[in-house]
Amino acid sequence: QVQLVESGGGSVQPGGSLRLSCVASGSIISVYAVGWYRQAPGKQREMVAGINLGDRISYADSVKGRFTISRDNARNTVYLQMDSLKPDDTAVYYCNARLGTMAFWGQGTQVTVSS
């Protein structure tokens, strides 16, 4: 079982950048498919970016070209670099790790984009 802790959220103006981190403990992150999800008030949780076990990366259309997901297996950490942020990116961002039928979530970190 893996525990996930996100950090790096905050408030930023439109056009700004943030980097989210997700540190894993209890297991090595390299054996999991990982991803970042977000949930805005009144909306369903949606996938933002993911890396599968074959290291194939995917992005939601709304963030392509602006967000970059990466993993550092030596640090047991997954990152989400977010550039050119928009007010619509405002949400709680969650880290996710999947192995077979098991799925694990972090507690979430708030990202607010506002002028």
N, CA, C and O atoms as a DFTB+ gen file, in Angstrom:
460 C
 N C O
     1  1       0.855      -1.192       0.000
     2  2       0.000       0.000       0.000
     3  2       0.886       1.235       0.000
     4  3       1.918       1.266       0.670
     5  1       0.486       2.244      -0.745
     6  2       1.266       3.468      -0.866
     7  2       0.474       4.627      -0.262
     8  3      -0.748       4.699      -0.398
     9  1       1.183       5.521       0.398
    10  2       0.602       6.768       0.898
    11  2       1.123       7.914       0.040
    12  3       2.300       7.951      -0.319
    13  1       0.231       8.848      -0.284
    14  2       0.567       9.957      -1.176
    15  2       0.304      11.284      -0.466
    16  3      -0.744      11.469       0.153
    17  1       1.260      12.202      -0.560
    18  2       1.107      13.519       0.041
    19  2       1.445      14.573      -1.007
    20  3       2.568      14.633      -1.508
    21  1       0.449      15.407      -1.333
    22  2       0.645      16.467      -2.313
    23  2       1.077      17.754      -1.626
    24  3       0.793      17.976      -0.449
    25  1       1.760      18.586      -2.377
    26  2       2.136      19.923      -1.915
    27  2       2.355      20.799      -3.136
    28  3       2.405      20.310      -4.265
    29  1       2.487      22.107      -2.899
    30  2       2.805      23.030      -3.977
    31  2       1.644      23.873      -4.459
    32  3       1.827      24.757      -5.295
    33  1       0.451      23.615      -3.945
    34  2      -0.682      24.429      -4.346
    35  2      -0.579      25.835      -3.785
    36  3       0.298      26.140      -2.977
    37  1      -1.495      26.686      -4.230
    38  2      -1.510      28.057      -3.744
    39  2      -2.349      28.941      -4.636
    40  3      -3.120      28.459      -5.467
    41  1      -2.194      30.230      -4.456
    42  2      -2.914      31.216      -5.253
    43  2      -1.967      31.878      -6.232
    44  3      -0.840      32.222      -5.874
    45  1      -2.407      32.055      -7.448
    46  2      -1.573      32.628      -8.488
    47  2      -2.450      33.424      -9.446
    48  3      -3.635      33.128      -9.599
    49  1      -1.877      34.419     -10.083
    50  2      -2.605      35.212     -11.067
    51  2      -2.661      34.469     -12.400
    52  3      -1.814      33.619     -12.674
    53  1      -3.650      34.785     -13.223
    54  2      -3.703      34.179     -14.557
    55  2      -2.394      34.388     -15.311
    56  3      -1.801      35.467     -15.280
    57  1      -1.961      33.327     -15.990
    58  2      -0.691      33.366     -16.687
    59  2       0.482      32.892     -15.856
    60  3       1.578      32.694     -16.380
    61  1       0.263      32.708     -14.566
    62  2       1.338      32.276     -13.682
    63  2       1.575      30.780     -13.726
    64  3       0.940      30.052     -14.488
    65  1       2.514      30.333     -12.883
    66  2       2.926      28.929     -12.853
    67  2       2.951      28.404     -11.431
    68  3       3.156      29.151     -10.475
    69  1       2.741      27.115     -11.315
    70  2       2.902      26.397     -10.059
    71  2       3.447      25.012     -10.380
    72  3       3.221      24.479     -11.466
    73  1       4.169      24.438      -9.418
    74  2       4.603      23.057      -9.557
    75  2       4.089      22.269      -8.363
    76  3       4.419      22.564      -7.214
    77  1       3.281      21.271      -8.654
    78  2       2.773      20.387      -7.615
    79  2       3.688      19.179      -7.469
    80  3       4.241      18.673      -8.445
    81  1       3.832      18.734      -6.236
    82  2       4.623      17.537      -5.946
    83  2       3.753      16.518      -5.229
    84  3       2.859      16.881      -4.465
    85  1       4.013      15.260      -5.475
    86  2       3.316      14.161      -4.805
    87  2       4.383      13.171      -4.349
    88  3       4.976      12.457      -5.158
    89  1       4.613      13.144      -3.045
    90  2       5.620      12.248      -2.482
    91  2       4.943      10.966      -2.021
    92  3       3.953      10.996      -1.291
    93  1       5.490       9.849      -2.458
    94  2       4.934       8.538      -2.095
    95  2       5.765       7.905      -0.993
    96  3       6.986       8.054      -0.953
    97  1       5.086       7.197      -0.099
    98  2       5.773       6.438       0.946
    99  2       5.064       5.106       1.117
   100  3       3.903       4.950       0.738
   101  1       5.773       4.159       1.687
   102  2       5.188       2.845       1.924
   103  2       5.364       1.892       0.768
   104  3       5.151       0.690       0.921
   105  1       5.747       2.403      -0.386
   106  2       5.963       1.568      -1.552
   107  2       6.716       2.391      -2.583
   108  3       6.750       3.619      -2.508
   109  1       7.319       1.706      -3.544
   110  2       8.050       2.439      -4.570
   111  2       7.094       2.850      -5.674
   112  3       6.324       2.031      -6.176
   113  1       7.145       4.121      -6.050
   114  2       6.170       4.685      -6.980
   115  2       6.338       4.126      -8.387
   116  3       5.403       4.173      -9.186
   117  1       7.511       3.602      -8.696
   118  2       7.773       3.172     -10.074
   119  2       6.903       1.987     -10.497
   120  3       6.757       1.742     -11.695
   121  1       6.324       1.249      -9.552
   122  2       5.508       0.095      -9.930
   123  2       4.059       0.479     -10.178
   124  3       3.247      -0.371     -10.543
   125  1       3.726       1.753      -9.983
   126  2       2.356       2.224     -10.127
   127  2       2.194       3.066     -11.382
   128  3       3.125       3.751     -11.807
   129  1       1.018       3.010     -11.966
   130  2       0.590       4.046     -12.894
   131  2       0.180       5.237     -12.031
   132  3      -0.491       5.063     -11.014
   133  1       0.574       6.429     -12.426
   134  2       0.305       7.608     -11.594
   135  2      -0.402       8.674     -12.410
   136  3      -0.343       8.690     -13.640
   137  1      -1.069       9.558     -11.694
   138  2      -1.758      10.636     -12.393
   139  2      -2.158      11.750     -11.463
   140  3      -2.130      11.612     -10.240
   141  1      -2.525      12.844     -12.060
   142  2      -3.073      14.000     -11.348
   143  2      -4.508      14.202     -11.796
   144  3      -4.811      14.156     -12.988
   145  1      -5.383      14.424     -10.837
   146  2      -6.791      14.701     -11.071
   147  2      -7.118      16.032     -10.406
   148  3      -6.361      16.520      -9.566
   149  1      -8.250      16.614     -10.787
   150  2      -8.683      17.825     -10.115
   151  2     -10.198      17.829      -9.987
   152  3     -10.914      17.191     -10.759
   153  1     -10.655      18.561      -8.998
   154  2     -12.095      18.685      -8.779
   155  2     -12.404      20.117      -8.397
   156  3     -11.947      20.618      -7.369
   157  1     -13.181      20.759      -9.233
   158  2     -13.627      22.121      -8.972
   159  2     -14.971      22.065      -8.241
   160  3     -15.677      21.060      -8.324
   161  1     -15.328      23.133      -7.528
   162  2     -16.604      23.138      -6.802
   163  2     -17.779      22.858      -7.733
   164  3     -17.911      23.485      -8.784
   165  1     -18.628      21.916      -7.341
   166  2     -19.817      21.587      -8.126
   167  2     -19.564      20.753      -9.358
   168  3     -20.481      20.508     -10.142
   169  1     -18.329      20.310      -9.541
   170  2     -17.991      19.517     -10.721
   171  2     -17.429      18.162     -10.319
   172  3     -16.993      17.965      -9.184
   173  1     -17.448      17.226     -11.274
   174  2     -16.884      15.918     -11.016
   175  2     -15.369      15.967     -11.086
   176  3     -14.789      16.829     -11.746
   177  1     -14.739      15.026     -10.393
   178  2     -13.292      14.911     -10.469
   179  2     -12.912      14.474     -11.877
   180  3     -13.545      13.589     -12.452
   181  1     -11.873      15.101     -12.428
   182  2     -11.447      14.793     -13.786
   183  2      -9.939      14.543     -13.827
   184  3      -9.174      15.098     -13.039
   185  1      -9.539      13.688     -14.772
   186  2      -8.119      13.419     -14.954
   187  2      -7.464      14.586     -15.658
   188  3      -7.993      15.102     -16.642
   189  1      -6.315      15.002     -15.158
   190  2      -5.561      16.095     -15.753
   191  2      -4.393      15.547     -16.566
   192  3      -4.189      15.944     -17.714
   193  1      -3.635      14.643     -15.975
   194  2      -2.468      14.077     -16.640
   195  2      -2.135      12.736     -16.000
   196  3      -2.412      12.520     -14.820
   197  1      -1.535      11.829     -16.785
   198  2      -1.201      10.524     -16.242
   199  2       0.001       9.910     -16.919
   200  3       0.322      10.237     -18.061
   201  1       0.664       9.014     -16.205
   202  2       1.770       8.220     -16.744
   203  2       1.432       6.763     -16.466
   204  3       1.265       6.376     -15.309
   205  1       1.329       5.945     -17.522
   206  2       0.997       4.546     -17.280
   207  2       2.264       3.733     -17.042
   208  3       3.368       4.278     -17.027
   209  1       2.095       2.428     -16.856
   210  2       3.241       1.603     -16.503
   211  2       4.245       1.477     -17.640
   212  3       5.399       1.115     -17.411
   213  1       3.815       1.774     -18.867
   214  2       4.743       1.798     -19.983
   215  2       5.342       3.172     -20.205
   216  3       5.973       3.430     -21.230
   217  1       5.136       4.062     -19.226
   218  2       5.636       5.443     -19.283
   219  2       4.989       6.262     -20.392
   220  3       5.538       7.273     -20.830
   221  1       3.826       5.820     -20.840
   222  2       3.090       6.639     -21.808
   223  2       2.380       7.749     -21.042
   224  3       1.736       7.500     -20.023
   225  1       2.502       8.959     -21.538
   226  2       1.936      10.133     -20.883
   227  2       0.699      10.599     -21.641
   228  3       0.665      10.600     -22.871
   229  1      -0.304      10.990     -20.886
   230  2      -1.524      11.517     -21.485
   231  2      -1.967      12.755     -20.723
   232  3      -1.688      12.903     -19.533
   233  1      -2.659      13.640     -21.425
   234  2      -3.159      14.886     -20.845
   235  2      -4.605      15.108     -21.251
   236  3      -5.039      14.692     -22.325
   237  1      -5.336      15.768     -20.373
   238  2      -6.649      16.262     -20.760
   239  2      -6.460      17.339     -21.820
   240  3      -5.479      18.082     -21.788
   241  1      -7.392      17.424     -22.753
   242  2      -7.265      18.416     -23.827
   243  2      -7.146      19.833     -23.268
   244  3      -6.463      20.678     -23.846
   245  1      -7.805      20.086     -22.153
   246  2      -7.836      21.439     -21.596
   247  2      -6.483      21.900     -21.065
   248  3      -6.287      23.096     -20.849
   249  1      -5.544      20.973     -20.850
   250  2      -4.248      21.364     -20.275
   251  2      -3.079      21.070     -21.202
   252  3      -1.941      21.405     -20.871
   253  1      -3.325      20.453     -22.353
   254  2      -2.240      20.128     -23.277
   255  2      -1.468      21.378     -23.669
   256  3      -2.053      22.411     -23.993
   257  1      -0.148      21.268     -23.635
   258  2       0.704      22.393     -23.981
   259  2       0.964      23.348     -22.833
   260  3       1.804      24.240     -22.949
   261  1       0.246      23.175     -21.711
   262  2       0.443      24.059     -20.554
   263  2       0.942      23.309     -19.323
   264  3       1.700      23.859     -18.524
   265  1       0.523      22.063     -19.171
   266  2       0.902      21.255     -18.001
   267  2       1.868      20.160     -18.426
   268  3       1.799      19.660     -19.549
   269  1       2.770      19.792     -17.522
   270  2       3.718      18.712     -17.775
   271  2       3.789      17.815     -16.548
   272  3       4.070      18.281     -15.443
   273  1       3.532      16.525     -16.747
   274  2       3.648      15.547     -15.663
   275  2       4.987      14.839     -15.793
   276  3       5.456      14.562     -16.897
   277  1       5.595      14.551     -14.647
   278  2       6.857      13.815     -14.658
   279  2       6.975      13.019     -13.364
   280  3       6.271      13.286     -12.390
   281  1       7.864      12.052     -13.368
   282  2       8.089      11.266     -12.156
   283  2       9.574      11.141     -11.925
   284  3      10.343      11.015     -12.878
   285  1       9.991      11.175     -10.673
   286  2      11.371      10.985     -10.273
   287  2      11.385       9.758      -9.365
   288  3      11.092       9.850      -8.172
   289  1      11.724       8.631      -9.936
   290  2      11.658       7.380      -9.149
   291  2      12.670       7.379      -8.006
   292  3      12.426       6.776      -6.960
   293  1      13.797       8.047      -8.200
   294  2      14.800       8.104      -7.132
   295  2      14.265       8.852      -5.912
   296  3      14.620       8.534      -4.777
   297  1      13.415       9.842      -6.148
   298  2      12.825      10.620      -5.053
   299  2      11.438      10.110      -4.679
   300  3      10.807      10.636      -3.762
   301  1      10.956       9.075      -5.397
   302  2       9.614       8.530      -5.158
   303  2       8.547       9.623      -5.249
   304  3       7.630       9.682      -4.430
   305  1       8.682      10.477      -6.250
   306  2       7.856      11.675      -6.353
   307  2       7.326      11.839      -7.772
   308  3       8.003      11.527      -8.751
   309  1       6.092      12.339      -7.855
   310  2       5.472      12.693      -9.130
   311  2       5.218      14.194      -9.112
   312  3       4.796      14.742      -8.094
   313  1       5.470      14.848     -10.218
   314  2       5.314      16.295     -10.313
   315  2       4.262      16.663     -11.362
   316  3       3.980      15.904     -12.289
   317  1       3.700      17.845     -11.180
   318  2       2.853      18.440     -12.206
   319  2       3.263      19.898     -12.337
   320  3       2.965      20.717     -11.467
   321  1       3.941      20.214     -13.417
   322  2       4.308      21.595     -13.719
   323  2       3.153      22.239     -14.465
   324  3       2.726      21.751     -15.512
   325  1       2.658      23.324     -13.924
   326  2       1.498      23.995     -14.511
   327  2       1.891      25.407     -14.914
   328  3       2.224      26.232     -14.064
   329  1       1.852      25.679     -16.193
   330  2       2.184      26.997     -16.731
   331  2       0.961      27.617     -17.402
   332  3      -0.022      26.938     -17.699
   333  1       1.052      28.912     -17.629
   334  2      -0.046      29.633     -18.299
   335  2      -1.391      29.310     -17.649
   336  3      -2.367      28.988     -18.326
   337  1      -1.415      29.401     -16.350
   338  2      -2.624      29.034     -15.613
   339  2      -3.779      29.965     -15.920
   340  3      -3.604      31.160     -16.156
   341  1      -4.964      29.377     -15.910
   342  2      -6.195      30.106     -16.205
   343  2      -7.148      29.996     -15.007
   344  3      -7.019      29.074     -14.201
   345  1      -8.090      30.915     -14.884
   346  2      -9.074      30.793     -13.790
   347  2      -9.802      29.447     -13.794
   348  3     -10.158      28.935     -12.733
   349  1     -10.025      28.876     -14.971
   350  2     -10.706      27.572     -15.057
   351  2      -9.872      26.437     -14.479
   352  3     -10.394      25.341     -14.272
   353  1      -8.600      26.668     -14.217
   354  2      -7.761      25.639     -13.593
   355  2      -7.945      25.586     -12.081
   356  3      -7.394      24.708     -11.417
   357  1      -8.711      26.514     -11.541
   358  2      -8.958      26.536     -10.101
   359  2      -9.670      25.265      -9.665
   360  3     -10.739      24.935     -10.180
   361  1      -9.066      24.542      -8.702
   362  2      -9.620      23.266      -8.248
   363  2      -8.737      22.724      -7.129
   364  3      -7.663      23.253      -6.845
   365  1      -9.219      21.665      -6.511
   366  2      -8.362      20.860      -5.641
   367  2      -7.726      19.786      -6.523
   368  3      -8.414      19.070      -7.250
   369  1      -6.411      19.692      -6.445
   370  2      -5.661      18.751      -7.270
   371  2      -5.250      17.552      -6.417
   372  3      -4.735      17.702      -5.309
   373  1      -5.493      16.352      -6.965
   374  2      -5.224      15.112      -6.245
   375  2      -4.223      14.259      -7.018
   376  3      -4.271      14.175      -8.245
   377  1      -3.331      13.639      -6.286
   378  2      -2.410      12.661      -6.847
   379  2      -3.046      11.284      -6.731
   380  3      -3.724      10.986      -5.747
   381  1      -2.827      10.450      -7.733
   382  2      -3.418       9.109      -7.781
   383  2      -2.360       8.105      -8.193
   384  3      -1.537       8.381      -9.066
   385  1      -2.383       6.937      -7.562
   386  2      -1.503       5.832      -7.942
   387  2      -2.359       4.580      -8.091
   388  3      -3.209       4.290      -7.249
   389  1      -2.124       3.844      -9.173
   390  2      -2.952       2.656      -9.450
   391  2      -2.048       1.457      -9.708
   392  3      -1.008       1.559     -10.358
   393  1      -2.485       0.312      -9.171
   394  2      -1.794      -0.951      -9.426
   395  2      -2.862      -2.029      -9.479
   396  3      -3.466      -2.364      -8.460
   397  1      -3.093      -2.569     -10.661
   398  2      -4.176      -3.526     -10.818
   399  2      -5.507      -2.877     -10.487
   400  3      -5.854      -1.842     -11.056
   401  1      -6.248      -3.472      -9.578
   402  2      -7.546      -2.932      -9.180
   403  2      -7.442      -1.973      -8.004
   404  3      -8.448      -1.410      -7.573
   405  1      -6.236      -1.782      -7.481
   406  2      -6.058      -0.893      -6.330
   407  2      -5.777       0.523      -6.797
   408  3      -5.024       0.755      -7.743
   409  1      -6.410       1.468      -6.098
   410  2      -6.193       2.879      -6.394
   411  2      -6.006       3.629      -5.084
   412  3      -6.730       3.399      -4.115
   413  1      -5.037       4.519      -5.064
   414  2      -4.710       5.287      -3.872
   415  2      -4.739       6.767      -4.212
   416  3      -4.372       7.176      -5.313
   417  1      -5.186       7.568      -3.237
   418  2      -5.313       9.011      -3.433
   419  2      -4.617       9.772      -2.314
   420  3      -4.550       9.325      -1.169
   421  1      -4.102      10.939      -2.687
   422  2      -3.619      11.866      -1.679
   423  2      -4.772      12.696      -1.137
   424  3      -5.924      12.510      -1.530
   425  1      -4.451      13.613      -0.231
   426  2      -5.472      14.419       0.429
   427  2      -5.875      15.633      -0.401
   428  3      -6.896      16.260      -0.118
   429  1      -5.094      15.969      -1.412
   430  2      -5.412      17.092      -2.284
   431  2      -4.706      18.370      -1.881
   432  3      -4.365      18.578      -0.717
   433  1      -4.496      19.221      -2.872
   434  2      -3.905      20.540      -2.639
   435  2      -4.673      21.552      -3.478
   436  3      -4.961      21.313      -4.651
   437  1      -5.002      22.687      -2.861
   438  2      -5.838      23.690      -3.518
   439  2      -5.007      24.562      -4.456
   440  3      -3.937      25.047      -4.089
   441  1      -5.513      24.750      -5.663
   442  2      -4.921      25.686      -6.624
   443  2      -5.997      26.712      -6.970
   444  3      -7.095      26.355      -7.399
   445  1      -5.672      27.982      -6.780
   446  2      -6.602      29.067      -7.080
   447  2      -5.938      30.030      -8.054
   448  3      -4.860      30.559      -7.785
   449  1      -6.595      30.250      -9.191
   450  2      -6.074      31.164     -10.210
   451  2      -7.044      32.332     -10.316
   452  3      -8.177      32.173     -10.771
   453  1      -6.595      33.490      -9.896
   454  2      -7.487      34.642      -9.843
   455  2      -6.669      35.919      -9.899
   456  3      -5.545      35.982      -9.402
   457  1      -7.259      36.936     -10.514
   458  2      -6.610      38.246     -10.533
   459  2      -7.101      39.101      -9.375
   460  3      -6.667      40.243      -9.223
